């Protein structure tokens, strides 16, 4: 019994480690943000009240309120920013899928000796700072930038295109920045696809487009879902891209969050925005888990 005790403890510790990790690095910070979101702003350091104290818990909990969340749902600015963020992230995810799927498919069908190099080329942009890469797009898209100079030099346009400080620039920036997160899950799913299934469908007279929709897309669905989530979730809360490329009229919840924290110094309201953003992002994760559990349940 004594000799077997450490092994039983180790067996119980292994599955407990992920929960311990989530508790320390997710639940504890979320509890702090949630507490701040229920506080009131104050001209102090830290800029909110009440502060947590073990001495009088009843008084502490009595001072917490939902006023910041009431402000969020009563102010059209935050509602518009939330809806705009979801819309921009959704359109960007669709564009990423349209661009990333052909790239991933070509990588999966390439000779095996070339696939490692192609994967390296996909992740190569990560070797450069994210901020520097977005600043590079400012130089490309501005009226006197490389894109307009090239198009005017080719005679395709007579005057510069106004792309910078528009939603179009935001879409370009998001698609560029998050493309590897779409390509890699798709490549992982397409690489495992059995080519004989496609050959059999073509031999039976199925046209290529029907073979694609009936065989390739269903087999790639896990990669499509995973890549879409990896792109949609961070795109909803994106701050740097809309701030540098989108201009003042591009409403996104990430920019409002930054503004409340650092410009208005309203930490409670900013924390309420962060809690609302987290709740929005939980929805696609729950949907994905439900779809994935059903897929695994129906697998023979």
C-alpha positions in Angstrom: 0.0 0.0 0.0 2.7 2.4 1.0 4.8 1.6 -2.1 1.8 2.1 -4.4 0.8 5.4 -2.9 3.2 7.6 -4.9 2.1 5.9 -8.2 -1.6 6.6 -7.4 -0.8 10.2 -6.5 1.1 10.6 -9.7 -1.8 9.1 -11.7 -4.1 11.6 -10.0 -1.6 14.5 -10.6 -1.3 14.0 -14.3 -4.9 14.9 -15.2 -5.0 17.6 -12.5 -2.1 19.6 -14.1 -4.2 21.0 -17.0 -6.9 22.1 -14.6 -4.2 23.6 -12.3 -2.8 25.5 -15.3 -6.3 26.8 -16.3 -7.0 27.8 -12.7 -3.8 29.8 -12.3 -3.5 31.4 -15.7 -7.2 31.8 -16.8 -9.7 31.5 -13.9 -7.7 33.6 -11.4 -7.1 36.5 -13.9 -10.7 36.3 -15.1 -11.9 36.5 -11.4 -9.8 39.7 -11.0 -11.1 41.3 -14.1 -14.7 40.3 -13.2 -14.2 41.9 -9.7 -12.9 45.1 -11.3 -15.9 45.2 -13.7 -18.2 45.2 -10.7 -16.4 48.1 -9.1 -16.7 51.8 -9.5 -14.1 54.1 -11.0 -12.1 56.3 -8.7 -9.4 58.9 -8.9 -6.9 56.8 -7.0 -4.3 54.1 -7.5 -5.6 51.6 -8.5 -8.4 53.6 -10.2 -11.3 51.6 -8.8 -13.2 51.0 -5.6 -13.8 48.9 -3.5 -10.5 47.1 -2.9 -10.7 43.5 -1.7 -10.2 43.1 2.0 -10.6 40.0 4.1 -11.5 42.1 7.2 -15.0 43.0 6.1 -16.2 40.8 3.2 -19.9 41.8 3.7 -19.1 45.4 3.1 -16.9 44.6 0.2 -19.5 42.5 -1.7 -22.2 45.1 -0.8 -20.3 47.8 -2.8 -20.2 45.7 -6.0 -22.8 46.5 -8.6 -23.7 45.9 -12.3 -23.6 49.6 -13.3 -20.8 49.1 -15.8 -22.6 46.3 -17.6 -25.8 48.5 -17.6 -23.7 51.2 -19.3 -22.5 48.7 -22.0 -26.0 47.6 -23.0 -27.5 51.1 -22.8 -24.7 52.9 -24.8 -25.0 52.4 -28.6 -21.2 52.9 -29.0 -20.4 49.6 -27.3 -23.2 47.7 -29.1 -22.0 49.1 -32.5 -18.4 48.3 -31.7 -19.3 44.7 -30.7 -21.4 44.1 -33.8 -18.8 45.7 -36.0 -16.1 43.5 -34.5 -18.1 40.3 -35.0 -18.9 41.4 -38.6 -15.3 42.3 -39.5 -13.9 39.1 -37.9 -16.5 37.0 -39.6 -15.8 38.5 -43.1 -12.1 38.2 -42.5 -12.4 34.6 -41.5 -14.3 33.8 -44.7 -11.6 35.6 -46.7 -8.9 33.7 -44.9 -10.7 30.4 -45.7 -11.0 31.3 -49.4 -7.3 32.3 -49.6 -6.0 29.6 -47.3 -7.8 26.6 -48.6 -6.1 26.6 -52.1 -2.7 27.2 -50.4 -3.2 24.3 -48.0 -4.5 22.0 -50.7 -1.5 22.7 -52.9 0.9 22.1 -50.0 -0.9 18.8 -49.2 -0.7 17.6 -52.8 3.0 18.7 -53.3 5.7 16.0 -53.3 6.6 14.9 -49.8 10.2 16.2 -50.0 8.9 19.7 -50.6 6.2 19.9 -47.9 8.6 20.7 -45.1 9.9 23.7 -47.0 6.4 24.9 -47.8 5.4 24.7 -44.2 8.5 26.7 -43.2 7.6 29.4 -45.8 4.1 29.7 -44.3 5.5 30.3 -40.8 8.4 32.5 -42.0 6.5 35.8 -41.3 6.4 34.9 -37.6 10.2 35.5 -37.5 9.5 39.2 -37.9 7.7 41.3 -35.3 4.0 41.5 -35.7 4.0 45.3 -35.2 6.7 45.8 -37.8 4.8 43.8 -40.4 1.6 45.8 -39.9 3.6 49.1 -40.1 4.9 47.8 -43.4 1.4 47.6 -44.7 1.0 51.3 -43.8 3.9 52.0 -46.2 2.3 49.8 -48.9 -1.3 51.1 -48.7 -0.9 54.8 -48.1 -1.6 57.1 -51.1 2.0 57.6 -52.0 2.9 54.0 -51.0 4.2 51.1 -53.1 0.8 49.7 -54.1 -0.4 53.0 -55.6 2.9 53.8 -57.2 3.0 50.4 -58.8 -0.5 50.6 -60.2 0.0 54.1 -61.5 3.3 53.1 -63.0 1.5 50.2 -64.9 -1.2 52.7 -66.0 -4.0 50.8 -64.3 -5.1 53.8 -62.2 -4.9 57.6 -62.8 -4.9 58.7 -59.2 -4.0 57.0 -55.9 -6.5 54.6 -54.3 -7.7 55.5 -50.8 -7.2 52.2 -49.1 -5.5 53.2 -45.9 -7.7 54.1 -43.0 -10.7 52.1 -44.3 -12.2 48.7 -43.5 -10.6 47.3 -46.7 -7.2 48.0 -45.2 -8.3 46.2 -42.0 -9.4 43.1 -44.0 -6.1 43.1 -45.8 -4.2 43.3 -42.5 -6.2 40.6 -40.8 -6.0 38.2 -43.8 -2.2 38.8 -44.0 -1.5 38.5 -40.3 -3.7 35.4 -39.6 -3.2 33.4 -42.8 -0.8 30.9 -41.2 -3.4 30.1 -38.5 -5.8 29.1 -41.3 -3.3 27.3 -43.6 -1.7 25.1 -41.0 -4.8 23.4 -39.6 -6.1 22.9 -43.2 -2.8 21.4 -44.3 -2.8 19.0 -41.3 -6.3 17.8 -42.3 -5.7 17.6 -46.1 -2.4 15.9 -45.8 -4.1 12.9 -44.1 -6.7 12.6 -46.8 -6.8 9.3 -48.7 -6.2 10.1 -52.4 -7.8 6.8 -53.5 -11.2 8.2 -52.4 -10.9 11.0 -55.0 -9.6 8.6 -57.6 -12.5 6.3 -57.0 -15.0 9.1 -57.3 -13.5 10.3 -60.6 -13.5 6.8 -61.9 -17.2 6.4 -61.1 -18.0 9.5 -63.2 -18.2 12.2 -60.5 -17.2 15.6 -61.9 -14.3 17.4 -60.2 -16.5 20.0 -58.5 -18.8 17.4 -57.0 -15.8 15.3 -55.9 -14.4 18.4 -54.2 -17.7 19.2 -52.3 -18.5 15.5 -51.5 -15.1 14.2 -50.4 -12.5 16.9 -50.0 -14.5 19.4 -48.0 -16.1 16.9 -45.5 -12.6 15.4 -44.9 -11.1 18.8 -44.4 -13.9 20.0 -42.1 -11.9 19.5 -38.8 -9.2 21.7 -40.3 -11.8 24.3 -41.5 -13.4 24.5 -38.1 -10.1 24.7 -36.2 -8.6 27.3 -38.6 -11.8 29.4 -38.5 -11.8 29.5 -34.7 -8.0 30.2 -34.5 -8.6 33.2 -36.8 -12.1 34.4 -35.7 -11.4 34.5 -32.0 -8.4 36.8 -31.9 -9.7 38.9 -34.8 -12.8 39.9 -32.8 -10.5 41.5 -30.2 -7.9 42.8 -32.5 -6.5 46.2 -31.7 -3.2 46.9 -33.5 -4.5 46.2 -37.1 -7.7 48.5 -36.8 -5.7 51.1 -35.0 -2.9 51.4 -37.6 -4.8 50.5 -40.8 -8.5 51.3 -40.0 -8.6 54.9 -39.1 -10.9 56.6 -36.6 -14.2 55.4 -38.1 -13.4 51.7 -37.8 -15.2 50.6 -34.7 -13.9 47.5 -33.0 -14.3 46.3 -29.4 -10.5 46.0 -29.0 -10.0 49.7 -29.7 -12.7 50.6 -27.2 -11.1 48.4 -24.6 -7.8 50.1 -25.0 -9.4 53.5 -25.0 -11.2 52.9 -21.7 -8.1 51.5 -20.0 -5.5 54.0 -21.1 -7.3 57.1 -22.4 -10.3 57.4 -20.1 -8.6 55.5 -17.2 -12.0 53.8 -16.5 -10.8 50.4 -15.5 -14.1 49.1 -14.3 -15.9 49.9 -17.6 -12.9 48.5 -19.6 -13.1 45.3 -17.5 -16.8 45.0 -18.3 -15.9 45.3 -22.0 -13.3 42.5 -21.5 -15.8 40.2 -19.8 -18.4 40.9 -22.5 -15.8 40.1 -25.2 -14.9 36.9 -23.5 -18.5 35.8 -23.3 -18.9 36.5 -27.0 -15.8 34.4 -27.8 -17.0 31.5 -25.6 -20.0 30.9 -28.0 -18.0 29.7 -31.0 -15.9 27.5 -28.7 -19.0 25.9 -27.2 -20.4 25.3 -30.7 -17.1 23.8 -31.9 -17.1 21.4 -28.9 -20.6 20.4 -29.6 -20.0 19.7 -33.3 -16.8 17.9 -32.6 -18.4 15.7 -29.9 -21.2 14.8 -32.3 -18.7 14.0 -35.0 -16.7 11.7 -32.8 -19.9 10.1 -31.5 -21.0 9.1 -35.0 -17.5 7.9 -36.1 -17.6 4.1 -36.4 
